[in-house]
Amino acid sequence: MPYNWNLKNVKDLSGLFADCRALTSINLASITTYNVENTNNMFNGCWNLTTINGITNFNVGSVKYMYDM
């Protein structure tokens, strides 16, 4: 079941899932991200992550920092 995350006031998602080795898939389709400025290391260390659904809905228009996302 997808989660409906409202992150409209969040500016920093850096390291949100970092080193989450158990994460194998994620659905970003319902995540509101239009104010996010920093996604550095968001998925860094997620070695088993193979599927990111809804990535085309992930709004990166305000992102300034995306190193090692």
C-alpha positions in Angstrom: 0.0 0.0 0.0 1.5 3.4 -1.0 1.9 6.1 1.6 0.6 9.6 1.0 3.5 11.7 2.3 2.9 15.4 2.4 6.3 17.0 2.5 5.3 20.3 1.0 7.1 22.2 3.8 10.2 20.1 3.9 13.3 21.5 2.3 15.9 18.8 3.3 15.6 15.1 2.5 19.3 14.5 2.7 20.1 11.0 4.1 16.4 10.2 4.4 16.9 6.5 3.5 20.7 6.4 3.7 22.1 3.0 4.7 18.7 1.4 4.6 20.0 -1.9 3.3 16.7 -3.7 3.8 14.9 -1.4 1.4 14.3 -3.2 -1.9 11.6 -1.0 -3.5 9.9 2.3 -2.8 7.0 4.1 -4.3 7.5 7.9 -4.7 4.3 8.5 -6.6 2.4 10.2 -3.8 5.3 12.1 -2.2 4.9 15.9 -2.4 8.4 17.4 -2.9 8.1 20.7 -4.7 9.9 22.7 -2.0 12.7 20.2 -1.4 16.2 21.8 -1.9 18.5 19.1 -0.7 18.5 15.4 -1.6 22.2 14.7 -0.9 22.7 11.0 0.0 19.0 10.3 0.1 19.5 6.7 -1.1 23.2 6.4 -0.4 24.0 2.9 0.9 20.7 1.4 -0.1 22.5 -1.5 -1.9 19.4 -3.7 -2.3 17.1 -1.0 -3.7 16.3 -2.1 -7.2 12.8 -0.6 -7.8 11.8 3.1 -7.5 8.2 3.4 -8.6 6.8 6.9 -9.3 10.2 8.4 -9.9 8.7 10.5 -12.7 6.4 12.2 -10.2 9.3 13.1 -8.0 9.5 16.9 -8.4 13.1 18.1 -8.3 12.4 21.6 -9.6 13.6 23.3 -6.4 16.5 20.9 -5.7 19.9 22.6 -5.4 21.9 19.8 -3.9 21.6 16.3 -5.3 25.1 14.8 -4.6 25.1 11.0 -4.2 21.3 10.8 -4.3 
